[in-house]
């Protein structure tokens, strides 16, 4: 009977391992899908690392994934990466899943031109993909270097995060370490943002699309939860977005929490509240135009309400009715709040925000760079007024967004 690879509880091994090797004829051997009898036969044979060609030792047993171990003194690049058991199990499952679909697929394929090894390499009719499973946080520089390396040789990197790194707070609401945020950059910015997760224990994909960050670690997203045997490669590239009414209903709860929550504040939030007080305002008095969902919020280095408040109070609110505002003026205001101080990101964030303010009838769009102010912002006196005002505006915004969708469908 086949070796029960994924039902065993493997202990962390001290040696560094690879999941495949070359036999003395140069044939690639992947023992994870072999029977116990076949595995015992492998003990009698000689194997070599497919990357460094050093001799490796075959090991297997009731509590270990079948693997090939380098010598401790090895200088192989593969031997320098000591992956977790979860990591190895995940990439083996993904490899066998793609094998069953008869895709050209390779496990731990090494690319000499960029000196990188993908967890799984696969081709379909349209793309060449390098799949990477990530069970620990990744440094931004490492992620970008590895992603750009794959792109330089014509591959599309696809990053999957260990599902254990994602915490479900409420339906459509999740928490994740902010250190995973660079993985969102894998997909084009003009598409709904996306994060891919995989559970090796449950053999399930979880795909979050149309992500809107509330804080650096809390997000609202549209989920798709798919058993691996029911999934296809195309699921990695599907983009499903919230209906506007659903997104804004979820966001209204966040706005209410922002208005009503009583909790201690520290560091930058404390400084922000002090700045707001010096301006003569409290959180409950801010207009409904503040704390609105922005798709590119993960590119910002402060909470969404902080930069929106400073933009409104310092620039947009003092602007007289009938005057225009140019995107470049506001880019300079937003730039300190953008990761990497990228003016292109600041420009896109401002345009996204102005689209919401235009729907709220505070501004009228003249062209891609200029807006005309047509109405003043309303600042509230009491918390009850603020909560009611938020509800009215979010209902109005949902209707405007639905009308916009309908207009686009008829164009």
SVG drawing of the C-alpha trace seen along z (x, -y; Angstrom):
<svg xmlns="http://www.w3.org/2000/svg" viewBox="-29 -80 61 84">
<polyline fill="none" stroke="black" stroke-width="0.4" points="0.0,0.0 1.2,-3.6 3.2,-5.3 0.7,-7.4 2.7,-10.6 0.2,-13.0 -1.3,-11.1 1.9,-10.9 3.1,-13.2 6.7,-14.1 9.2,-15.4 11.5,-18.2 14.7,-16.7 18.1,-18.1 19.6,-17.5 18.8,-19.6 16.7,-17.7 15.5,-17.7 12.5,-15.9 14.0,-14.5 17.3,-13.3 19.0,-11.8 19.8,-8.1 23.1,-6.8 21.4,-6.9 20.5,-10.6 16.8,-9.9 14.9,-12.1 13.5,-10.2 10.6,-11.6 9.9,-9.0 6.8,-10.6 4.4,-8.7 6.1,-5.3 5.0,-2.1 6.8,-0.9 8.4,1.9 9.7,-0.6 11.0,-2.8 12.9,0.0 14.6,0.8 15.8,-2.8 18.0,-2.3 20.3,-0.1 20.9,-2.6 23.1,-5.7 21.6,-9.2 22.8,-12.7 21.5,-16.2 20.0,-17.5 21.5,-21.0 25.1,-20.4 25.5,-16.7 26.8,-15.8 26.0,-12.4 22.9,-12.4 21.5,-9.9 18.0,-8.5 15.9,-8.3 12.4,-7.2 10.4,-5.8 7.0,-5.8 7.6,-9.3 9.4,-11.1 8.6,-12.2 10.8,-10.3 13.7,-12.6 17.3,-12.9 19.8,-14.4 22.9,-16.3 26.0,-15.9 26.3,-18.5 29.4,-19.9 27.6,-20.4 27.9,-23.8 24.9,-23.2 22.5,-26.1 19.6,-23.7 21.2,-22.6 21.2,-26.1 17.4,-26.3 16.1,-24.3 12.3,-24.2 9.7,-23.2 7.7,-20.0 4.6,-22.0 6.5,-23.6 7.6,-20.2 4.2,-18.7 2.5,-21.6 4.7,-21.7 4.5,-17.9 0.7,-18.1 0.6,-20.9 3.0,-19.0 0.9,-15.8 -2.3,-17.9 -0.8,-19.4 0.5,-16.0 -3.0,-14.6 -4.2,-17.3 -1.4,-16.3 0.3,-19.7 4.1,-19.7 5.2,-20.1 8.5,-19.8 9.2,-19.8 12.0,-22.0 13.1,-23.1 16.4,-25.1 17.0,-28.0 20.8,-28.5 20.4,-31.9 18.9,-33.5 20.3,-30.9 16.8,-30.3 14.8,-27.1 11.0,-27.2 8.9,-24.9 6.9,-23.9 7.3,-24.8 4.3,-24.3 3.3,-25.3 -0.1,-25.6 -1.1,-26.9 -0.7,-30.5 1.8,-30.8 4.9,-29.4 4.5,-29.6 6.8,-29.4 4.8,-28.4 6.2,-29.4 4.7,-28.3 5.5,-30.6 4.9,-29.4 6.9,-32.2 7.1,-36.0 9.3,-37.1 11.5,-40.1 10.3,-42.6 13.7,-42.8 13.8,-38.9 10.3,-38.8 11.0,-41.4 14.4,-39.9 12.9,-36.4 9.8,-37.7 11.9,-39.9 14.2,-37.0 11.4,-34.8 9.9,-37.6 13.3,-38.2 13.3,-34.7 9.7,-34.9 8.0,-33.2 5.0,-34.3 5.6,-34.0 2.6,-32.7 2.9,-32.9 0.8,-30.8 0.8,-31.5 0.3,-28.9 -3.4,-29.1 -2.4,-28.9 -1.1,-32.5 -4.6,-33.8 -7.0,-34.4 -10.7,-34.6 -12.3,-37.4 -15.8,-37.5 -17.3,-36.5 -15.3,-38.5 -13.0,-39.9 -9.5,-38.6 -6.2,-39.3 -2.7,-38.6 0.8,-39.8 1.6,-43.0 4.9,-41.3 3.0,-39.3 1.7,-42.5 4.4,-42.5 2.9,-39.4 -0.1,-41.4 2.3,-43.0 2.4,-39.8 -0.8,-40.8 -1.3,-43.8 -2.5,-46.9 -5.4,-47.5 -6.9,-44.2 -8.6,-43.6 -5.9,-42.9 -5.5,-39.2 -3.8,-36.8 -3.6,-33.0 -3.5,-30.6 -3.0,-26.9 -3.6,-24.4 -1.5,-21.3 -3.4,-19.8 -6.9,-20.3 -5.7,-20.2 -7.7,-23.4 -7.0,-26.6 -8.3,-29.9 -8.3,-32.8 -9.0,-36.3 -9.8,-38.9 -10.9,-42.5 -8.9,-43.1 -9.5,-46.3 -7.3,-46.9 -8.9,-48.5 -5.6,-48.5 -2.1,-47.2 -3.2,-43.7 -7.0,-43.7 -8.7,-43.3 -12.0,-42.8 -12.0,-40.5 -14.1,-38.3 -13.2,-34.7 -13.2,-31.5 -12.5,-28.3 -11.8,-25.3 -10.8,-21.7 -7.6,-21.1 -9.2,-18.2 -11.9,-20.5 -9.6,-23.4 -7.9,-24.2 -4.9,-26.3 -7.3,-29.0 -8.5,-29.6 -5.2,-31.4 -6.1,-34.0 -9.9,-34.5 -10.8,-37.9 -14.1,-38.2 -15.1,-41.6 -17.6,-42.5 -21.0,-43.9 -20.8,-47.6 -23.6,-47.2 -21.9,-44.3 -18.5,-46.0 -20.0,-49.2 -22.2,-47.4 -19.2,-45.7 -17.2,-48.9 -20.0,-50.7 -19.4,-48.4 -15.8,-49.5 -16.8,-53.2 -19.1,-52.6 -16.3,-50.9 -14.0,-53.8 -16.6,-56.3 -17.7,-54.4 -14.7,-52.2 -13.2,-53.2 -9.7,-51.9 -6.3,-53.3 -4.2,-54.7 -0.4,-54.8 2.5,-56.2 1.4,-57.5 -2.3,-57.2 -1.8,-59.2 0.1,-61.8 -2.7,-61.9 -5.4,-62.4 -3.4,-65.2 -3.0,-66.9 -6.8,-66.5 -7.5,-68.0 -5.3,-71.0 -7.3,-71.5 -10.4,-71.7 -12.0,-68.3 -12.7,-64.9 -13.1,-61.6 -16.9,-61.7 -17.1,-65.1 -15.3,-64.1 -17.3,-64.2 -18.7,-61.0 -16.1,-61.5 -13.4,-60.3 -12.6,-56.6 -13.6,-55.3 -12.4,-52.1 -9.4,-52.5 -8.2,-49.5 -4.5,-50.6 -4.5,-51.2 -1.9,-48.4 0.6,-50.8 0.2,-53.4 2.2,-53.5 -0.5,-55.0 -4.1,-54.0 -6.7,-55.0 -8.4,-57.5 -5.2,-59.4 -4.2,-60.3 -7.8,-61.0 -8.4,-63.3 -5.2,-65.2 -6.0,-65.6 -9.5,-66.8 -8.6,-69.2 -5.4,-70.6 -6.4,-70.8 -9.9,-69.9 -12.0,-71.5 -10.4,-74.9 -10.8,-75.0 -13.7,-77.5 -16.6,-76.3 -16.1,-76.9 -12.3,-76.4 -10.5,-73.5 -7.9,-71.1 -5.1,-69.5 -3.9,-66.1 -0.3,-67.3 -1.0,-69.5 -2.5,-66.5 0.2,-64.1 2.7,-66.2 0.5,-66.0 0.1,-62.2 3.7,-61.4 4.9,-61.1 2.2,-58.5 3.1,-56.3 5.4,-53.3 8.6,-54.2 7.3,-57.7 6.2,-56.7 4.4,-59.6 2.6,-57.3 1.0,-55.4 0.1,-58.7 -1.5,-59.8 -3.6,-56.6 -4.6,-56.7 -5.8,-60.3 -7.8,-59.5 -9.4,-56.5 -10.4,-58.7 -11.7,-61.5 -13.9,-59.1 -15.7,-58.5 -15.8,-62.2 -17.3,-62.9 -19.9,-60.2 -20.7,-62.0 -21.3,-65.3 -18.5,-67.2 -16.6,-67.5 -17.2,-67.3 -14.6,-65.8 -13.3,-68.1 -10.7,-65.7 -8.2,-63.0 -6.2,-65.6 -8.6,-68.3 -11.7,-68.4 -14.2,-71.3 -15.4,-71.7 -19.2,-72.0 -20.2,-71.4 -18.7,-71.8 -18.0,-68.9 -20.4,-68.6 -18.7,-68.3 -21.0,-66.7 -21.7,-68.0 -22.8,-64.7 -21.9,-61.1 -25.5,-60.2 -25.4,-62.6 -22.1,-61.2 -23.4,-57.6 -26.6,-58.5 -24.6,-60.6 -22.3,-57.7 -25.3,-55.4 -26.9,-57.9 -23.7,-58.4 -22.8,-54.8 -26.3,-54.0 -26.0,-56.8 -22.5,-55.7 -23.7,-52.1 -26.4,-53.4 -24.0,-55.6 -21.5,-52.7 -24.3,-50.4 -25.4,-53.0 -21.8,-53.4 -21.7,-49.6 -24.9,-49.7 -23.6,-52.6 -20.5,-50.6 -22.5,-47.5 -24.5,-49.6 -21.6,-51.3"/>
</svg>
